[in-house]
Amino acid sequence: MKKLFLLIVTIALAFTGCKGKDNTTTTTDGGNDASDNKIVFGVSPVPHAEITEALKDEFKKEGLEVEVKVFDDYVQPNLALDQGDIDANFYQHLPYLENFCKERNIDLVSIGKVHIEPIGIYSDKIKSLDELKDGDSVLIPSDPTNGRRALLLLEKAGLITLTDNTKEDLTEKDIKDNPKNLKFSAADPANVANLYKDVTIAAINTNFALGAGLNPSKDALILEDKDSPYANIIVVKKGNENQEKFKKLIKVFNSEACKKFIEENYNGEIYPAF
């Protein structure tokens, strides 16, 4: 089913509720007027676009017109939102958003949590972390928040010890003990799933793992716990969070319909955060 969805969502989709306006008024920041019920919505392909597509009837009930734009990386959706090219996005967790905004001096805010995608350790070469040998290679995400998640997971597995695991900006330089002399490298989160066969083990975000045809519940050697603080969120530009259409949007994403779809279609690979 996921491959079919990927074919569907590689182009922009429009989910129409009430009749849309052909001449919508725009604000100075490029977003739609507050009285407008149209939302240009940026998402990652899996599972964000899949969840969004599954809720099209719920958007109609709320009178929303949701136009989906699919992004394949972790940078452009926030830049597009800041520039007013889209009205909201759904692909990231709060620590990533906060770090992104701090680095680029932009103001984007979360309007609510939707689901948790546990980061996992995957391998094409070994079946268990116990099989790791001295000097084996490890690939982790290069961005600070997901890199931190990967290192914490590896520490939990007993493979490394960190100097201070409470730091927000952990990198491989913060590894204190590395008994197996594992060789660390980092890549953009979107590319880790494409490169994981080139290393012994790799830390892959669930959305990219699913997109690469991996099954987190079956293929991951270890996964984050369900109490992970890294819930995926709906994000808008600061100052727009109280617009009625965005209140309706998060209402749909926190609905029983959304919860049911996640629970029935992802078999515990991702789970609701509301």
N, C-alpha and C positions, 0 to 999 in steps of 0.2 A: 504493500500500500504506500509506503514511504517513497519509493521510486516514482510511483504515479504522481504523488503530490509534488515532487520536485520538478517534474515536467510541467505541471500546471502552474507552479508559482514562479517560474523563471521569467515571466512577463508580469506586468502590473495587472492586478485584478480590481474590479470595482464591484462593491457590494452595495446595492442601492436600497434604501429604506423609503422615506418619503421622497417626493419628486425633488431632484436636485436643482440648484439654480444654475443657469447658464452664464450669468454675469455676476458671479459672487464678488462681493466687496472684499478687498484685502486690507489688512492693517499695515502700519509702517514697517513692521518687522517681517512682513511677507506671509504671515499666517492668515487664515480665513477669519472673517468678521465673527464676533462672539455670537451673533444671532443666527449664524449659519450652522447647519448640522453636518456639513461635510468635513471629513478628517482624512488627510493624506498621511498614511501610516507606514512607517519604515520598519521592516522586519528582517530577521535572518531566515533562511529557507526552512531549516528544521530545528526545533519543532514549531517555531513561532508562526511561520506562515501557515502551517498545517492547523494549528489551534485557531488562528484567526479565520481561516476559510471555513472551519467547522462551525463558527459562531455567526455566520452571515444572517441566519434567520433571526437570531437574537438582536443583531444590529437593527434589522428591519422593525422589530417590535419597539425598539427605542427611538425609531425615526432617524436613525443615523445612516449617512452615506459614507462608507469606509473604502477609500481607494488604497490598495496595497502596493507598496514599492519594495522589492526584494533587494537586499544588500548582501554581499558575500564576505564582508570584512567587518572588523570591530571599530573602525574609525569613521568611515563616511556617514553612517546613520546619525551620529551626534553632530558632525559638521553640517550635514544637510538640515538638521533640526535647528541648529543655531542660526543658520543662514536663511531660514524660513522656507526652504524647499519642501519640507514636510512639516506636519503639525504635531506629530508624536512618534515615538519609536518604541520597539519592544524587542530586546535582544541581549540585555546586559544586567548585571547585578549592581547594587548600590556602591560597594567599594570601588568597582571599576569606574562608575559614573563620577564619583567624587574625585578620584584621582585624575580622570580625564579633564574635568572642569577646572581643577586646580592648575594643571599643566598648561592649559590653553586659555585660561582666564575667561571662561564663558559660564553662563548661568542656566543650567538645566536642572529640573527637579523631578523626583519620583512622585507619582500619584497613587501608587499601590503595587503590591506584590502579586504575582500570578503563579509561578511554579519554581521549583528547584531542579537544577540540572547538575547532578554531582559530577565533579571531575574524577577521572579514573586513570589508572595506569594500565597501558596496553602493550602487547608485544606480538610480533610475528615470528619470534625466535624461541621463546621459552613459554612454558605452560604455568609456571609458578615462580614467584619471586625468590624462592629457595634455590632456584637454578642459576641465579646470577653468579657470574664469575668475576674474579679480580680484573679490574680495568674495563668492565663492560660500559657501554655508552648509554647515556640518559638524555632525552630531549624534553624540555619543559617550555611552557609558554613564555614569551619574552616580556609581556606586559606585567607590571608590578603585582597586580592583584591576583591574576591567575598563576603567575610564577610562585607567589607566596602559597597559594592553595596546593600546588604541586609539591613544594618542599615540605609543607606540613604533613601531607599525606605520606610522603616518603619517610619522614621522621616517625610517624605513627606506625609504619610498617617495620621500623627498627633498622632501616638501611643507613640512616644518617642521624647525626645529632646536631641541632642548631645552637648557635651561641645564645640567641634570645628569640624564642618563637613567638613573642608578643609584638615584635616589630612589624610595622605595616609595610615596610619596603624591603622585605626579605629577598635576597638573591643567593645564587650559589656561593658568593663570597662569605655568606653568613654560616656556612657549614663548618662546624667545629670538628666533628668526628666523621670519617668516611672509611670505615673498615675495609670495604671492598675496592677502594680507590676508583670509584665510579667516575667516569668522565662526562661532565655536564656540558650541554650546549643549549641554546635557546632559539626559538623561532616564533614568528607571529602566530597567535592562536589558530588562525584560519589555516595555516600551513602545516601545523604539527601533524594533523591526520594524514596529510599527503606524504609526509616524510617519515612516519613512524617505522616503516619497514627498513629504513636505512640505519636504525639504531637498535639497541637491545630492548629498551623499554622507553615509553613516551607517555607523558601526561596529557590527555586529550579531554577538552570540554565535551560534554555529552552531545550538544547540538552538532558539533563537527564530527563526533564519532558516529552519530546516526546518519549524517550526510555521507559518510564514507562507507556505510553499510555494516558498521560494527554494532553489536548488540551489547550495551553496557552491562546488563544483568548476566550475560553469558560470557562475554569476551574480556571484560575488564579483570585484571588480576587482583585489583583492590579498588574500591569506590569510597567516596566521601560518605559520611553518615547522613541520615535524614535530618539531623539537627544543624546542618550546614547553614551559616548565616548568609550564604550567597544566593538569595532568591532572585529570580529574574523579575524585572519591574517594567511598568509603563512609564515613559518619560515624556515630559513636555517642557517647553521653554518657561522659565521662571516668570510669573505674572499671569500665566494662562491657566494655572492649575485649578482655579475656581470657576472656569467657564463651564456652563451646563453640559455642553457636549462631551467634555472630558469626564465629567462626573458620570454621565451615561456610559461612556466607554469603559471605565473601570468597573462600573456596576455589572456590565456584561462579562468582563474577564474574571470577576469574582462571583459569578453565578453558579448555580447548581449544574447548568448545562455545560459550562466550562470544566468544572470539577469532574463531571461524569465522563466527558470526552478524554481528559487526561488519564483518568484512572482506567478506562476501558481500552485505550489505544496504545499505551506505553508500558504496560506490564511492570510497573515499578521502576522503569528506566528514568522517568522524571515523575515528580509528585507535586500536588497542589500546595501552595504556600499560604492559603487563606482559609 
